[in-house]
Amino acid sequence: MNRRSKDLLGSTTMLLATVLSSLIVFVMAFALFHRSSLILATQPLTELFLSSSWHPSKGEFGFYSFILGTIWVTTLAMILAIPVCFLSAIYLAEYAPEKVRGVVKPLIDLLAGIPSIVYGLWGVLTIVPLIRDYVAPLVGATTTGYTLLTGGIVLAIMVFPIIISVSEEVFRTVPYAAREASLALGATKWQTVKHVVIRSSLPGIAASVILGFSRAFGETMAVLMVVGNVAKVPSSVFDPAYPLPALIANTYGDMMSIPLYDSAMLLAALVLLLVVLFFNVIARIVLLRISTRLV
């Protein structure tokens, strides 16, 4: 076999491996849709997604409270995380000395490698008592500490490394010539960062937020341990909630003798997969446009 044939064989093998790994997502989505088709055939989507009546033994599978719990805790996490991550990324990209950046960046990246169950245990031992004994009494609320706010804080910390790392890399792709031109015109360092760096990086910042949102939306173990897992529509951040990932992790396999229960859980998994896939695709498209613009 000559060199050209070996190159062709190698490239073909790598192409097949790439296509196979990419198709896994669609295979998973098809399998989930096939297994959830039973409940989709018996109950309309409006009843499944807009009803909060959850009584599997009676055949009532209303996901409304679980969907709202997922949206609430994810949105709260992003509200808490975005300002901290945004300011941290600006400091690391524009102000931090190389020695400081060399120490802080690995520590931030280390947060991404910590297992989610460790975050959950830390939340139970630290954030739950903090919310129960100090934060809630300040506003006259009474709670066990297992609340939306607790889950939001834990999730916010979990998405720190994603948003900070992506935003910092986007800031550093802004050409130094643009910074120098702004400074040469008399702008201060902060004015340059505000009007040149941040404005040029807005699509990348949006992509980092979307990636963080999709990461938080599908998180299971940490949220399951601190958010309370009560199937009701929350009315405040001090109420417990029951996000979809926690519902699947808690109940799948335990009540499969109930008709349609297996199909309902797989429908919930399909919804999570599609939402996360959608936001990841949007983020990748935005990042791709940034890279092509810089070429």
FENRA-V717616 format. One record per residue. N is the residue number from 1. RES is the residue in one small letter. PSI is psi in degrees with one decimal (999 if undefined). OMEGA is omega in radians with two decimals (NA if undefined). Layout:
n=<N;N>
res=<RES;RES>
psi=<PSI;PSI>
omega=<OMEGA;OMEGA>
This chain:
n=<1;2;3;4;5;6;7;8;9;10;11;12;13;14;15;16;17;18;19;20;21;22;23;24;25;26;27;28;29;30;31;32;33;34;35;36;37;38;39;40;41;42;43;44;45;46;47;48;49;50;51;52;53;54;55;56;57;58;59;60;61;62;63;64;65;66;67;68;69;70;71;72;73;74;75;76;77;78;79;80;81;82;83;84;85;86;87;88;89;90;91;92;93;94;95;96;97;98;99;100;101;102;103;104;105;106;107;108;109;110;111;112;113;114;115;116;117;118;119;120;121;122;123;124;125;126;127;128;129;130;131;132;133;134;135;136;137;138;139;140;141;142;143;144;145;146;147;148;149;150;151;152;153;154;155;156;157;158;159;160;161;162;163;164;165;166;167;168;169;170;171;172;173;174;175;176;177;178;179;180;181;182;183;184;185;186;187;188;189;190;191;192;193;194;195;196;197;198;199;200;201;202;203;204;205;206;207;208;209;210;211;212;213;214;215;216;217;218;219;220;221;222;223;224;225;226;227;228;229;230;231;232;233;234;235;236;237;238;239;240;241;242;243;244;245;246;247;248;249;250;251;252;253;254;255;256;257;258;259;260;261;262;263;264;265;266;267;268;269;270;271;272;273;274;275;276;277;278;279;280;281;282;283;284;285;286;287;288;289;290;291;292;293;294;295>
res=<m;n;r;r;s;k;d;l;l;g;s;t;t;m;l;l;a;t;v;l;s;s;l;i;v;f;v;m;a;f;a;l;f;h;r;s;s;l;i;l;a;t;q;p;l;t;e;l;f;l;s;s;s;w;h;p;s;k;g;e;f;g;f;y;s;f;i;l;g;t;i;w;v;t;t;l;a;m;i;l;a;i;p;v;c;f;l;s;a;i;y;l;a;e;y;a;p;e;k;v;r;g;v;v;k;p;l;i;d;l;l;a;g;i;p;s;i;v;y;g;l;w;g;v;l;t;i;v;p;l;i;r;d;y;v;a;p;l;v;g;a;t;t;t;g;y;t;l;l;t;g;g;i;v;l;a;i;m;v;f;p;i;i;i;s;v;s;e;e;v;f;r;t;v;p;y;a;a;r;e;a;s;l;a;l;g;a;t;k;w;q;t;v;k;h;v;v;i;r;s;s;l;p;g;i;a;a;s;v;i;l;g;f;s;r;a;f;g;e;t;m;a;v;l;m;v;v;g;n;v;a;k;v;p;s;s;v;f;d;p;a;y;p;l;p;a;l;i;a;n;t;y;g;d;m;m;s;i;p;l;y;d;s;a;m;l;l;a;a;l;v;l;l;l;v;v;l;f;f;n;v;i;a;r;i;v;l;l;r;i;s;t;r;l;v>
psi=<122.9;175.8;-40.7;-39.7;-39.7;-42.0;-42.5;-43.0;-42.9;-45.1;-38.0;-41.6;-43.6;-36.3;-44.9;-40.8;-39.5;-45.3;-41.6;-45.6;-32.2;-33.4;-14.1;-38.9;-44.5;-33.3;-43.1;-44.8;-42.0;-42.2;-42.1;-41.2;-40.6;-42.9;-24.5;-1.3;-24.3;-48.0;-29.9;-27.9;-19.9;-22.5;137.5;155.3;-34.6;-39.5;-36.9;-41.7;-17.4;0.7;139.2;10.6;108.5;94.4;81.3;-34.8;-23.1;3.9;20.0;115.5;73.4;115.3;3.0;-48.4;-33.6;-39.0;-44.5;-40.2;-40.9;-45.3;-43.1;-52.7;-34.5;-43.9;-42.6;-41.0;-41.5;-37.2;-39.6;-33.9;-38.4;-49.9;-43.7;-46.4;-40.1;-48.9;-38.3;-42.6;-40.0;-44.5;-46.2;-36.3;-32.1;-26.9;-31.2;134.8;160.8;-37.2;-42.0;-44.5;-37.9;-25.7;-42.4;-41.9;-47.2;-33.9;-40.0;-42.4;-30.2;-31.4;-31.8;-22.5;-4.9;129.9;145.9;-29.8;-28.0;-41.7;-40.9;-44.4;-41.7;-39.2;-42.1;-41.2;-25.3;-55.1;-39.8;-51.1;-34.2;-46.1;-42.7;-42.4;-20.6;-50.7;-51.2;-44.2;-26.5;-29.3;11.6;22.0;149.6;126.7;160.3;-11.9;-18.6;89.3;173.1;-40.5;-41.0;-47.8;-37.7;-40.7;-45.8;-44.2;-38.1;-43.5;-34.3;-29.1;-3.8;-54.6;-33.5;-52.3;-42.9;-46.9;-47.6;-44.4;-41.9;-40.2;-38.0;-42.8;-39.3;-12.9;-11.7;126.3;139.7;-23.5;-35.1;-38.7;-45.3;-37.5;-40.8;-43.9;-35.0;-26.2;0.7;4.3;148.2;171.9;-46.7;-38.9;-37.1;-44.8;-44.0;-46.8;-18.9;-58.2;-52.6;-43.8;-38.6;-21.4;4.7;-44.0;-39.6;-37.0;-42.7;-40.3;-40.6;-38.3;-40.8;-41.9;-41.7;-39.6;-45.4;-33.4;-43.6;-34.6;-36.3;4.0;140.8;-67.8;-48.1;-43.5;-42.3;-36.0;-19.9;-8.0;-7.7;-35.1;54.8;122.7;78.2;160.7;118.5;146.5;-10.3;170.2;-11.4;6.8;150.5;165.1;178.1;86.9;158.3;-45.4;-39.1;-38.0;-46.2;-45.7;-34.2;-34.5;-20.0;128.6;-17.4;-29.9;35.7;-9.5;-16.5;129.2;138.7;-8.2;-44.8;-43.7;-38.0;-41.5;-38.8;-28.8;-41.1;-40.6;-38.2;-41.0;-45.7;-45.4;-45.0;-39.9;-47.5;-41.0;-42.9;-49.4;-34.5;-38.8;-43.3;-44.5;-41.3;-38.0;-43.4;-46.1;-36.0;-39.5;-35.7;-44.7;-38.8;-30.7;-30.9;-14.6;999>
omega=<-3.10;-3.06;-3.13;3.12;3.11;3.11;3.13;3.12;3.14;-3.14;3.12;3.12;3.13;3.09;3.13;3.11;3.12;3.13;3.14;3.14;3.12;-3.10;-3.11;3.14;-3.12;3.06;3.10;-3.13;3.13;-3.14;3.11;3.12;3.14;-3.12;3.14;-3.10;-3.13;-3.13;3.09;-3.14;-3.07;-3.12;3.14;3.14;3.13;3.12;-3.12;-3.00;-3.09;3.09;3.10;3.12;-3.11;3.12;-3.07;-3.13;3.10;-3.12;-3.13;-3.07;3.11;-3.06;-2.98;-3.11;3.13;3.10;3.11;3.10;3.11;-3.12;-3.13;-3.04;3.11;3.13;3.12;3.10;-3.13;3.10;3.13;-3.00;-2.98;-3.13;-3.13;-3.11;-3.12;3.14;3.11;3.14;3.10;-3.13;-3.11;-3.07;-2.95;-2.99;-3.01;3.00;-3.09;-3.14;3.12;3.14;-3.14;3.12;-3.02;-3.08;3.10;3.12;3.09;3.11;3.12;3.12;-3.12;-3.09;-3.14;3.13;-3.09;3.14;3.06;3.04;3.14;3.10;3.10;3.10;3.13;-3.05;-3.02;-3.02;3.14;3.09;3.13;3.12;-3.06;-2.97;-3.02;-3.04;-3.10;3.11;3.14;-3.13;3.09;-3.13;3.07;-3.06;3.07;-3.08;3.10;-2.95;3.01;-3.13;3.10;3.11;3.12;3.13;-3.14;3.12;3.13;3.12;-3.13;-3.13;3.10;-3.03;-3.12;-3.05;-3.12;-3.08;-3.12;-3.12;-3.13;3.10;3.11;3.10;-3.07;3.08;3.09;-3.06;3.12;3.11;3.11;3.10;-3.10;3.12;3.12;3.13;3.14;3.11;3.08;3.12;3.07;3.12;-3.12;3.10;3.09;3.12;-3.06;-2.98;-3.11;-3.02;-3.08;-3.11;3.13;-3.03;-3.06;3.10;3.12;3.08;3.11;3.12;3.13;3.11;3.13;3.09;3.09;3.12;-3.13;3.07;-3.12;-3.06;-3.08;-3.12;-3.02;-2.89;-3.08;-3.14;3.14;-3.03;-2.98;-2.98;3.02;3.08;3.06;-3.05;3.04;3.13;-3.12;3.14;3.09;-3.12;3.11;3.06;3.00;3.13;-3.12;-3.13;-3.13;3.14;3.12;3.11;-3.13;-3.11;-3.08;-2.91;-3.07;3.14;-3.10;-3.02;-3.06;3.09;3.13;3.13;3.09;-3.07;3.12;-3.14;3.14;3.13;3.12;3.02;3.09;3.10;3.11;3.11;3.12;-3.13;-3.10;3.13;3.13;3.11;-3.14;-3.09;3.09;3.11;3.11;-3.13;-3.14;3.11;3.13;3.14;3.11;3.10;3.11;-3.10;3.11;3.12;-3.10;-3.12;NA>
